[in-house]
Each structure stands twice: as structure tokens, then as C-alpha cells.
Amino acid sequence: MMRLLLIVLASTAAGIHAATLTADSARGERLFESLSCIQCHSVNGHGGHVAADLGRRIDRNFTPGTLASTMWNHAPTMWAAMSEREIRAGDLDEQAAADLFAYFYSARFFEKPGDAGRGKRLFTEHACAQCHGLAEPIKPGVKPVSQWAGLADPIALTEGMWNHLPSMWAALEVKRVRWPQLTGQDLTDLLVYMRNLPGTRENGGVFETSVGTKGEAISKSKGCFSCHSGYASLADQIKGRTLTEIAAAMWNHGSSMRTAPEPFASGEMRELLSYLWARQFFEDAGDAGRGERVFAAKHCATCHNDASTGAAKLAGGQRSFTGATMVSALWHHGPRMLEQMNDRRIRWPRFDGREMSNLIAYLNAGDRAK
């Protein structure tokens, strides 16, 4: 199981602020069992087989908002199944919801599927095999694949590939071999191949992001802002990409640089990607104006804008909302809400991921969305 430490960021009426929750997949895995999810669901084959294997439901565009919408759409069926099996699940507060999100992410919920056979071919076609042995070194000072730390940690992989650029320049110049260009899918296929070698398939994984407070200083010290005009320029280029896509793009960029890139010390790439990538990914910002229309179309206003129902007024309040907030609220209030909706003959609302993200943006913007 890949261990994941994620920073979940919240949006408020005053705008985006610092991280408020840390989410850990190790805790999420324990919650997956203690909340009885495992009785029906499995993750990569571990667990029940009544409902979907969550680790195999792969979608590159699966965001915190999409996770919230998936759980929301599934909720009535889930509650009926729990009642039928007399399952009593524990509490799911916002922290726990974030931890579950981290666990699903660590199970590679968001990566494209890879092809080990294609990865094996690429390892040869891109001349990797000329210098890198699989289990044993074939050149002095060149680690075999089985010793690559990056196979267990995608951010360490990105750091290692970047730091490897200068030596690759020299090696390819001697061999008169063209620089191998990689797509995100190429790198995914290579990783699937290398992670399933006899000497690597038993290795556990690590995936961890930081708060990213040092990211801006690192960007400047490495000369990133000499070519890229600040945070927005870099962040926009990698928004919505998977980490393998980012690693491949940085690798390709190395071939066009005029001078050898500045190397990253251990942990610096984690700070940089947490600053540029994780922050905006977990914010999962939507469109507040569209979210207001979702709020109306899904009949949220029927109860939440009517004080006589006892439902809380959501939009315009001081509370901030994230995907984790919505999942926790669903867990606590959903069954009662379903009863009230049935009484009013209102159908249970269903959302796609973008609608949920837009709804969250509207709830955080309040009156400013109008």
C-alpha cells in the first residue's frame, strides 16, 4: 500500500488560505476497515466483493470533488446495503474523510493504467538498458533498477530523473543517441514494468506531499522563474496533470535547456511540487456562478434556504467547504436528508465531479457568486 500524506486546502469567503487538514492514507486504510467499507468494497482485491473495487476504478480526472460526488450518488444504495447487513459504521468527520481520500489516492485511484509489456519495449528502445541493469549494475557507479528509490515514490522519481539530466547529456553525446522524449503514458508503462520485476514487486510505496512553504524560494533558487514568469505560469502548466505526466514533461524539458539544470537536494522536489501542484489539485476550485445554478437545479435551496425545515443555511456562511467537508456532512446528515426528500417527493440529487466542485465553490463564495 502506498503511504500518502496529502495537504487538503480549504476555500473560504475571504479566499484561499493555508492548509487546514493533513490527510494520511495509513489512517485512511485503517478507517476503510473500521468503518466497515471493507465488508462490501475492496481496494486492489483486498476486501469484500459485493461492491466495486475502488482501487481499480481509475480515472485521471478523479478529484476531491469527484470523490465527494461519487460517494454522494452511491449513498442511498450504501445505506440500504448497510441496513440489510446490520452494519453500524463509526463516525466520519472531515479529518477522516480526508484520510479516506488519501487512501484511495494511494491505491492509484487517479493514474492511467499502464502496460508492462510496452514498458519493457520502451526500456530497450530508449536505450535505458545500455546503462541501467535490472537487478545488477552493468556500469560502474550506475545503480540497477532494483535500487531506484523513485520506483516507490513518484516525487522522488521526478527528483531523480531531473538530477540525472546532466549525466544523461554526457552519455547520449558519447553514444550519439537522440534524447528520449517521454509521454506521461510512456513513463507510466515503464514504471509498471519496473515495479513488477522480481527484485522490485515486493517493495512498498511512499507518496507524500508537504505544505510547500519552501516551494517559492526553491523555485527562485533553481532558476525556474528566470524562464517562467512566477507561480501562476508554472502552476497553470501542470494543473490537472498526474505526477507521471509532470515527471515526463520535466524530463523532456531538460533536453532543450542551454545549461545544466540545478540539482535538487533531497526533499526539495517534494516542496516544489507541493507548492505548485498539490495545493491547486486539492483545492479543486470550481465556478461559483455555475455552482449557484447547481444549488438551485438539485433542489438544495428547497430545504437549506427554508428555515422551517431545520436544515442549515449553507451559502454565505463563515464555514469553508471542501470535498472532505461534503463527504463528512453526507455521512452525518444524509440519511435524515433522504427521509425528508422522500417526504417531499424530491429525488435524491446526483452530481458529476465538476458539478460538485462548482457547488463547493458557490458555498464558499456565498453572496459574491451573484
Sine and cosine of phi, psi and omega as CSV:
sin_phi,cos_phi,sin_psi,cos_psi,sin_omega,cos_omega
0.00,0.00,0.76,-0.65,0.01,-1.00
-0.98,0.20,0.80,-0.60,0.00,-1.00
-1.00,0.08,0.77,-0.64,-0.09,-1.00
-0.79,-0.61,0.78,-0.63,0.15,-0.99
-0.90,-0.43,0.93,-0.38,-0.07,-1.00
-0.92,-0.39,0.47,-0.88,0.10,-0.99
-0.97,-0.26,0.90,-0.43,0.02,-1.00
-0.99,-0.11,0.85,-0.53,-0.07,-1.00
-0.97,-0.25,0.57,-0.82,-0.03,-1.00
-0.93,-0.37,0.56,-0.83,0.11,-0.99
-0.99,-0.15,0.63,-0.77,0.06,-1.00
-0.79,-0.61,0.12,-0.99,0.03,-1.00
-0.88,0.48,-0.40,0.92,0.01,-1.00
-1.00,0.04,-0.08,1.00,0.02,-1.00
0.90,-0.43,-0.14,-0.99,-0.03,-1.00
-0.97,0.23,0.70,-0.71,0.02,-1.00
-0.79,-0.61,-0.17,-0.99,-0.11,-0.99
-0.93,0.37,0.21,-0.98,-0.04,-1.00
-0.86,0.51,0.67,-0.74,0.01,-1.00
-0.92,-0.40,-0.36,0.93,0.00,-1.00
-0.72,-0.70,0.63,-0.77,0.24,-0.97
-0.96,-0.26,0.60,-0.80,-0.04,-1.00
-0.82,-0.58,0.75,-0.66,-0.14,-0.99
-0.82,-0.57,0.83,-0.56,-0.06,-1.00
-0.94,0.35,-0.40,0.92,0.06,-1.00
-0.90,0.44,-0.68,0.73,0.09,-1.00
-0.92,0.40,-0.63,0.78,0.00,-1.00
-0.88,0.48,-0.62,0.78,0.02,-1.00
-0.90,0.43,-0.65,0.76,0.04,-1.00
-0.91,0.41,-0.63,0.78,0.04,-1.00
-0.91,0.43,-0.60,0.80,0.02,-1.00
-0.83,0.56,-0.54,0.84,0.05,-1.00
-1.00,0.06,-0.74,0.68,-0.10,-1.00
-0.93,0.37,-0.45,0.89,0.04,-1.00
-1.00,0.05,0.05,1.00,0.07,-1.00
0.95,0.31,0.22,0.98,0.09,-1.00
-0.85,0.53,-0.58,0.81,-0.11,-0.99
-0.92,0.39,-0.30,0.95,0.01,-1.00
-0.93,0.37,-0.47,0.88,0.00,-1.00
-0.92,-0.39,-0.65,0.76,-0.07,-1.00
-0.98,-0.18,0.41,-0.91,0.16,-0.99
-0.82,-0.57,0.29,-0.96,0.13,-0.99
-0.80,-0.60,0.92,-0.39,-0.07,-1.00
0.80,0.60,0.70,0.71,0.09,-1.00
1.00,0.03,-0.17,0.98,-0.02,-1.00
-0.99,-0.11,0.94,-0.34,0.02,-1.00
0.73,-0.68,-0.34,-0.94,-0.04,-1.00
-0.97,0.22,0.21,-0.98,-0.05,-1.00
-0.81,-0.59,0.31,0.95,0.04,-1.00
-0.97,0.26,-0.64,0.77,-0.04,-1.00
-0.87,-0.49,-0.06,-1.00,-0.13,-0.99
-0.89,0.46,0.53,-0.85,0.17,-0.99
-0.98,0.19,0.93,-0.37,-0.12,-0.99
-0.95,0.32,-0.48,0.88,0.00,-1.00
-0.95,0.32,-0.31,0.95,-0.04,-1.00
-0.98,-0.20,0.00,1.00,0.06,-1.00
-1.00,0.06,1.00,-0.04,-0.20,-0.98
-0.97,-0.26,0.76,-0.65,0.01,-1.00
-0.45,-0.89,0.87,-0.49,-0.03,-1.00
-0.87,0.49,-0.45,0.89,-0.07,-1.00
-1.00,-0.09,0.31,0.95,-0.03,-1.00
-0.99,0.17,0.93,-0.38,-0.08,-1.00
-0.91,-0.42,0.09,-1.00,0.10,-1.00
-0.82,0.57,-0.62,0.79,0.05,-1.00
-0.91,0.40,-0.60,0.80,0.02,-1.00
-0.93,0.36,-0.61,0.79,0.07,-1.00
-0.88,0.48,-0.69,0.72,0.02,-1.00
-0.88,0.47,-0.67,0.74,-0.02,-1.00
-0.92,0.38,-0.61,0.79,0.02,-1.00
-0.89,0.46,-0.72,0.70,0.02,-1.00
-0.92,0.39,-0.61,0.79,0.01,-1.00
-0.89,0.45,-0.73,0.69,-0.03,-1.00
-0.91,0.41,-0.53,0.85,-0.07,-1.00
-1.00,0.09,-0.26,0.97,-0.20,-0.98
-0.83,0.56,-0.78,0.63,-0.03,-1.00
-0.85,0.53,-0.65,0.76,0.05,-1.00
-0.91,0.42,-0.65,0.76,0.01,-1.00
-0.89,0.45,-0.72,0.70,-0.01,-1.00
-0.90,0.44,-0.63,0.77,0.02,-1.00
-0.90,0.43,-0.67,0.74,0.00,-1.00
-0.91,0.40,-0.63,0.78,0.03,-1.00
-0.91,0.41,-0.65,0.76,0.03,-1.00
-0.90,0.43,-0.67,0.74,-0.01,-1.00
-0.89,0.46,-0.59,0.81,-0.03,-1.00
-1.00,-0.08,0.07,1.00,0.00,-1.00
0.83,0.56,0.70,0.72,0.02,-1.00
-1.00,-0.03,0.79,-0.61,0.08,-1.00
-0.93,-0.36,0.95,-0.31,-0.03,-1.00
-1.00,0.03,0.43,-0.90,0.02,-1.00
-0.98,0.18,-0.26,-0.97,-0.07,-1.00
-0.98,0.20,0.50,-0.86,0.07,-1.00
-0.74,-0.67,1.00,0.04,0.04,-1.00
-0.99,0.11,-0.06,-1.00,-0.09,-1.00
-0.89,0.45,-0.62,0.78,0.04,-1.00
-0.89,0.46,-0.71,0.71,0.00,-1.00
-0.90,0.44,-0.63,0.78,0.03,-1.00
-0.89,0.46,-0.64,0.77,0.05,-1.00
-0.91,0.42,-0.62,0.78,0.03,-1.00
-0.91,0.41,-0.64,0.77,0.07,-1.00
-0.89,0.45,-0.67,0.74,0.05,-1.00
-0.84,0.54,-0.69,0.72,0.01,-1.00
-0.88,0.47,-0.65,0.76,0.00,-1.00
-0.90,0.44,-0.70,0.72,0.01,-1.00
-0.91,0.42,-0.62,0.78,0.04,-1.00
-0.89,0.45,-0.68,0.74,-0.03,-1.00
-0.91,0.42,-0.38,0.93,0.05,-1.00
-0.99,0.11,0.25,0.97,0.05,-1.00
0.92,0.38,0.66,0.75,0.01,-1.00
-0.90,0.43,-0.38,0.93,-0.20,-0.98
-0.91,-0.42,-0.04,1.00,-0.06,-1.00
-1.00,-0.02,0.44,-0.90,0.09,-1.00
-0.94,0.34,0.53,-0.85,0.06,-1.00
-0.92,0.39,0.55,-0.83,-0.03,-1.00
-0.92,-0.38,0.31,-0.95,-0.03,-1.00
-0.85,-0.52,0.95,-0.31,-0.05,-1.00
-0.89,0.45,-0.60,0.80,0.01,-1.00
-0.89,0.45,-0.68,0.74,0.03,-1.00
-0.93,0.37,-0.62,0.79,0.04,-1.00
-0.87,0.49,-0.63,0.77,0.04,-1.00
-0.89,0.46,-0.67,0.74,0.02,-1.00
-0.91,0.43,-0.67,0.74,0.00,-1.00
-0.90,0.45,-0.59,0.81,-0.01,-1.00
-0.86,0.50,-0.56,0.83,0.04,-1.00
-1.00,0.09,-0.73,0.68,-0.08,-1.00
-0.89,0.46,-0.55,0.83,-0.01,-1.00
-1.00,-0.01,0.21,0.98,0.11,-0.99
0.93,0.37,0.28,0.96,0.06,-1.00
-0.87,0.49,-0.63,0.78,-0.09,-1.00
-0.93,0.37,-0.26,0.96,0.00,-1.00
-0.95,0.31,-0.40,0.92,-0.02,-1.00
-0.87,-0.50,-0.52,0.86,-0.12,-0.99
-0.97,-0.26,0.90,-0.43,0.14,-0.99
-0.97,0.24,0.25,-0.97,0.00,-1.00
-1.00,0.07,-0.82,0.57,-0.02,-1.00
-0.95,-0.30,-0.47,0.88,-0.04,-1.00
-0.78,-0.62,0.51,-0.86,0.04,-1.00
-0.93,0.36,0.61,-0.79,0.07,-1.00
-0.93,-0.37,-0.10,0.99,0.09,-1.00
-0.67,-0.74,0.62,-0.79,0.01,-1.00
-0.86,0.52,0.73,-0.69,0.05,-1.00
0.98,0.20,0.01,1.00,0.00,-1.00
-0.95,-0.31,0.91,-0.40,-0.06,-1.00
-0.92,0.39,0.63,-0.78,0.12,-0.99
-0.96,0.29,0.29,-0.96,-0.04,-1.00
-0.83,0.56,-0.62,0.78,-0.06,-1.00
-0.87,0.49,-0.27,0.96,-0.01,-1.00
-0.96,-0.28,0.13,0.99,-0.01,-1.00
-0.97,0.23,0.88,-0.47,0.03,-1.00
-0.90,0.43,-0.49,0.87,-0.06,-1.00
-0.92,0.39,-0.27,0.96,0.03,-1.00
-0.92,0.39,-0.42,0.91,-0.01,-1.00
-0.98,-0.17,-0.19,0.98,-0.11,-0.99
-0.60,-0.80,0.96,-0.28,-0.07,-1.00
-0.86,0.50,-0.53,0.85,0.03,-1.00
-0.96,0.29,-0.62,0.78,0.09,-1.00
-0.89,0.45,-0.56,0.83,0.06,-1.00
-0.88,0.47,-0.72,0.70,0.01,-1.00
-0.87,0.49,-0.69,0.72,0.01,-1.00
-0.90,0.44,-0.70,0.72,-0.01,-1.00
-0.91,0.42,-0.66,0.76,0.02,-1.00
-0.90,0.44,-0.66,0.75,0.00,-1.00
-0.91,0.42,-0.71,0.70,-0.02,-1.00
-0.93,0.38,-0.33,0.94,-0.02,-1.00
-0.99,0.12,-0.18,0.98,-0.10,-0.99
-0.83,0.55,-0.75,0.66,-0.04,-1.00
-0.86,0.50,-0.68,0.74,0.00,-1.00
-0.93,0.36,-0.50,0.87,0.07,-1.00
-0.92,0.38,-0.65,0.76,0.06,-1.00
-0.81,0.59,-0.76,0.64,-0.06,-1.00
-0.91,0.42,-0.69,0.72,-0.05,-1.00
-0.92,0.40,-0.67,0.74,-0.03,-1.00
-0.95,0.32,-0.52,0.86,0.04,-1.00
-0.92,0.40,-0.67,0.75,0.03,-1.00
-0.90,0.44,-0.68,0.73,-0.05,-1.00
-0.99,0.13,-0.17,0.99,-0.06,-1.00
0.82,0.58,0.73,0.68,0.02,-1.00
-0.95,-0.32,0.68,-0.73,0.01,-1.00
-0.93,0.36,0.50,-0.86,0.00,-1.00
-0.89,0.46,0.81,-0.58,-0.01,-1.00
-0.96,0.28,0.88,-0.47,0.07,-1.00
-1.00,0.06,0.68,-0.73,-0.06,-1.00
-0.84,-0.54,0.68,-0.73,0.22,-0.98
-1.00,-0.03,0.22,-0.98,0.08,-1.00
-0.86,0.51,-0.61,0.80,0.03,-1.00
-0.92,0.38,-0.62,0.79,0.06,-1.00
-0.84,0.54,-0.75,0.67,-0.05,-1.00
-0.92,0.39,-0.62,0.78,0.06,-1.00
-0.86,0.50,-0.71,0.71,0.01,-1.00
-0.89,0.45,-0.67,0.74,0.04,-1.00
-0.87,0.49,-0.67,0.74,-0.01,-1.00
-0.92,0.40,-0.66,0.75,0.03,-1.00
-0.87,0.49,-0.67,0.75,0.04,-1.00
-0.89,0.45,-0.76,0.64,-0.11,-0.99
-0.95,0.30,-0.51,0.86,0.01,-1.00
-0.97,0.25,-0.21,0.98,-0.02,-1.00
-0.94,-0.35,0.28,0.96,0.12,-0.99
-0.96,0.29,0.41,-0.91,-0.03,-1.00
-0.80,0.60,-0.57,0.82,-0.04,-1.00
-1.00,0.04,-0.03,1.00,-0.08,-1.00
-0.81,-0.58,-0.31,0.95,-0.17,-0.99
-0.93,0.38,-0.34,0.94,0.01,-1.00
-1.00,0.01,-0.11,0.99,-0.05,-1.00
-0.94,0.33,0.70,-0.72,0.10,-1.00
-0.97,0.24,0.16,-0.99,-0.05,-1.00
-0.88,-0.47,0.33,-0.94,0.05,-1.00
-0.71,-0.71,0.75,-0.66,0.12,-0.99
-0.65,-0.76,0.87,-0.49,-0.14,-0.99
-0.55,-0.84,0.73,-0.68,0.14,-0.99
-0.89,-0.45,0.37,-0.93,0.02,-1.00
-0.95,-0.32,-0.05,-1.00,0.06,-1.00
-0.93,0.36,-0.42,0.91,0.06,-1.00
0.99,0.17,0.37,0.93,-0.05,-1.00
-0.92,0.40,-0.41,0.91,-0.01,-1.00
-1.00,-0.05,-0.02,1.00,-0.12,-0.99
-0.87,0.50,-0.67,0.74,-0.03,-1.00
-0.91,0.42,-0.69,0.72,0.00,-1.00
-0.90,0.45,-0.63,0.78,0.02,-1.00
-0.92,0.40,-0.65,0.76,0.04,-1.00
-0.84,0.55,-0.68,0.73,-0.01,-1.00
-0.94,0.33,-0.68,0.73,-0.06,-1.00
-0.92,0.39,-0.48,0.88,0.00,-1.00
-1.00,0.03,-0.01,1.00,0.04,-1.00
0.99,0.15,0.22,0.98,-0.03,-1.00
-0.86,0.50,-0.64,0.77,-0.08,-1.00
-0.98,0.19,-0.06,1.00,0.09,-1.00
-0.93,0.36,-0.53,0.85,0.01,-1.00
-0.95,-0.32,-0.58,0.81,-0.01,-1.00
-0.99,-0.15,0.75,-0.67,-0.10,-0.99
-0.99,0.11,0.93,0.37,0.14,-0.99
1.00,0.02,-0.06,-1.00,-0.08,-1.00
-0.84,0.55,-0.74,0.67,-0.10,-0.99
-0.87,0.50,-0.64,0.77,-0.01,-1.00
-0.89,0.46,-0.74,0.67,0.00,-1.00
-0.94,0.34,-0.71,0.71,-0.05,-1.00
-0.88,0.47,-0.64,0.77,0.00,-1.00
-0.90,0.44,-0.57,0.82,-0.03,-1.00
-0.92,0.38,-0.48,0.88,-0.06,-1.00
-0.94,-0.34,0.05,1.00,-0.01,-1.00
-0.88,0.47,0.76,-0.65,0.05,-1.00
0.99,0.14,-0.03,1.00,0.00,-1.00
-1.00,0.02,0.47,-0.88,0.13,-0.99
-0.98,0.20,0.25,-0.97,-0.01,-1.00
-0.92,0.39,-0.52,0.85,0.06,-1.00
-0.92,0.39,-0.59,0.80,0.06,-1.00
-0.91,0.42,-0.63,0.77,0.02,-1.00
-0.91,0.40,-0.71,0.71,0.01,-1.00
-0.87,0.49,-0.67,0.74,0.01,-1.00
-0.91,0.41,-0.66,0.75,0.00,-1.00
-0.90,0.43,-0.64,0.77,0.03,-1.00
-0.92,0.39,-0.61,0.79,0.05,-1.00
-0.89,0.46,-0.73,0.68,0.00,-1.00
-0.90,0.43,-0.60,0.80,0.01,-1.00
-0.89,0.45,-0.52,0.85,-0.03,-1.00
-0.88,0.48,-0.49,0.87,-0.04,-1.00
-0.95,0.30,-0.34,0.94,-0.05,-1.00
-0.98,-0.21,-0.03,1.00,0.00,-1.00
-0.97,0.26,0.59,-0.81,-0.08,-1.00
-0.99,0.12,-0.47,0.88,0.02,-1.00
-0.81,-0.58,0.36,-0.93,0.00,-1.00
-0.87,0.50,0.74,-0.67,-0.03,-1.00
-0.93,0.36,0.47,-0.88,0.07,-1.00
-0.92,0.39,0.76,-0.65,0.01,-1.00
-0.96,0.28,0.37,-0.93,0.05,-1.00
-0.98,-0.21,0.76,-0.65,0.14,-0.99
-0.95,0.30,0.30,-0.95,-0.02,-1.00
-0.82,0.58,0.80,-0.60,0.04,-1.00
1.00,-0.05,-0.28,0.96,-0.05,-1.00
-0.94,0.33,-0.60,0.80,0.04,-1.00
-0.90,0.43,-0.57,0.82,0.03,-1.00
-0.90,0.44,-0.67,0.74,0.05,-1.00
-0.89,0.45,-0.70,0.72,-0.06,-1.00
-0.90,0.43,-0.73,0.68,-0.04,-1.00
-0.95,0.30,-0.49,0.87,0.09,-1.00
-0.91,0.41,-0.62,0.79,0.01,-1.00
-0.94,0.34,-0.70,0.71,-0.11,-0.99
-1.00,0.02,-0.60,0.80,-0.19,-0.98
-0.95,-0.31,-0.83,0.56,-0.13,-0.99
-0.89,0.45,-0.61,0.79,-0.04,-1.00
-0.85,0.53,-0.79,0.62,-0.06,-1.00
-0.97,0.25,-0.49,0.87,0.00,-1.00
-0.91,0.42,-0.72,0.69,-0.07,-1.00
-0.99,0.16,-0.29,0.96,0.19,-0.98
-0.92,0.39,-0.64,0.77,0.04,-1.00
0.77,0.64,0.78,0.63,-0.13,-0.99
-0.91,0.42,0.68,-0.73,0.04,-1.00
-0.91,-0.41,-0.23,-0.97,-0.03,-1.00
-0.96,-0.26,0.91,-0.41,-0.09,-1.00
-0.90,0.43,-0.62,0.79,0.02,-1.00
-0.88,0.47,-0.70,0.71,0.07,-1.00
-0.92,0.38,-0.56,0.83,0.03,-1.00
-0.89,0.45,-0.56,0.83,0.05,-1.00
-0.89,0.45,-0.62,0.78,0.03,-1.00
-0.93,0.37,-0.58,0.81,0.08,-1.00
-0.90,0.44,-0.67,0.74,0.00,-1.00
-0.84,0.54,-0.63,0.78,0.01,-1.00
-0.98,0.20,-0.71,0.70,-0.09,-1.00
-0.91,0.42,-0.52,0.86,-0.01,-1.00
-1.00,0.00,0.13,0.99,0.06,-1.00
0.92,0.40,0.39,0.92,0.06,-1.00
-0.88,0.47,-0.60,0.80,-0.06,-1.00
-0.91,0.41,-0.40,0.92,-0.05,-1.00
-0.83,0.56,-0.62,0.79,0.00,-1.00
-0.96,-0.26,-0.68,0.73,-0.15,-0.99
-0.98,0.22,-0.22,0.98,0.12,-0.99
-0.95,-0.31,0.22,0.97,0.00,-1.00
-0.84,-0.55,0.97,-0.25,-0.08,-1.00
-0.87,0.49,-0.45,0.89,-0.05,-1.00
-0.92,0.39,-0.30,0.95,-0.01,-1.00
-0.99,0.17,-0.31,0.95,-0.07,-1.00
0.99,0.11,-0.05,1.00,0.01,-1.00
-0.98,0.22,0.59,-0.81,-0.04,-1.00
-0.92,0.39,0.58,-0.82,0.13,-0.99
-0.98,0.19,0.85,-0.53,-0.13,-0.99
-1.00,-0.07,-0.84,0.54,-0.09,-1.00
-0.93,0.35,0.65,-0.76,0.09,-1.00
1.00,0.05,0.00,1.00,0.02,-1.00
-0.99,0.11,-0.07,-1.00,-0.03,-1.00
-1.00,-0.01,-0.20,0.98,-0.05,-1.00
-0.97,0.24,0.58,-0.81,0.07,-1.00
-0.99,-0.14,0.46,-0.89,-0.08,-1.00
-0.82,-0.58,0.62,-0.78,0.13,-0.99
-0.68,-0.73,0.03,-1.00,0.11,-0.99
-0.85,0.52,-0.63,0.78,0.01,-1.00
-0.90,0.43,-0.61,0.79,0.04,-1.00
-0.87,0.49,-0.70,0.71,-0.04,-1.00
-0.91,0.41,-0.63,0.78,0.02,-1.00
-0.91,0.41,-0.68,0.73,0.02,-1.00
-0.90,0.44,-0.68,0.73,0.03,-1.00
-0.89,0.46,-0.65,0.76,0.04,-1.00
-0.87,0.49,-0.69,0.72,-0.03,-1.00
-0.88,0.47,-0.67,0.74,-0.08,-1.00
-0.99,0.17,-0.65,0.76,-0.18,-0.98
-0.92,-0.38,-0.18,0.98,-0.11,-0.99
-0.85,0.52,-0.75,0.66,-0.03,-1.00
-0.85,0.52,-0.67,0.74,0.02,-1.00
-0.92,0.38,-0.62,0.79,0.02,-1.00
-0.89,0.45,-0.64,0.77,0.02,-1.00
-0.89,0.46,-0.66,0.75,0.04,-1.00
-0.87,0.49,-0.73,0.68,-0.02,-1.00
-0.91,0.42,-0.61,0.79,0.01,-1.00
-0.93,0.37,-0.62,0.78,0.06,-1.00
-0.90,0.44,-0.64,0.77,0.04,-1.00
-0.88,0.47,-0.58,0.81,-0.01,-1.00
-1.00,-0.01,0.03,1.00,-0.02,-1.00
0.85,0.53,0.68,0.73,0.08,-1.00
-0.96,-0.28,0.76,-0.65,-0.02,-1.00
-0.95,0.31,0.57,-0.82,0.05,-1.00
-0.86,0.51,0.79,-0.61,-0.06,-1.00
-0.95,0.30,0.62,-0.78,0.08,-1.00
-0.88,-0.48,0.62,-0.78,-0.07,-1.00
-0.79,-0.61,0.53,-0.85,0.30,-0.95
-1.00,-0.07,0.12,-0.99,-0.11,-0.99
-0.87,0.49,-0.66,0.75,-0.02,-1.00
-0.93,0.38,-0.63,0.78,0.05,-1.00
-0.88,0.48,-0.67,0.74,0.01,-1.00
-0.91,0.42,-0.67,0.75,0.03,-1.00
-0.89,0.46,-0.67,0.75,0.03,-1.00
-0.91,0.41,-0.65,0.76,0.03,-1.00
-0.88,0.48,-0.70,0.71,0.02,-1.00
-0.87,0.49,-0.67,0.75,0.03,-1.00
-0.88,0.48,-0.64,0.77,0.02,-1.00
-0.91,0.40,-0.70,0.72,-0.01,-1.00
-0.88,0.47,-0.57,0.82,0.01,-1.00
-0.98,0.21,-0.50,0.86,-0.03,-1.00
-0.99,0.15,-0.53,0.85,-0.01,-1.00
0.89,0.46,-0.74,-0.68,-0.08,-1.00
-0.91,0.42,-0.35,0.94,-0.02,-1.00
-0.93,0.36,-0.25,0.97,0.01,-1.00
-0.97,0.25,-0.29,0.96,-0.09,-1.00
-0.99,0.10,0.00,0.00,0.00,0.00
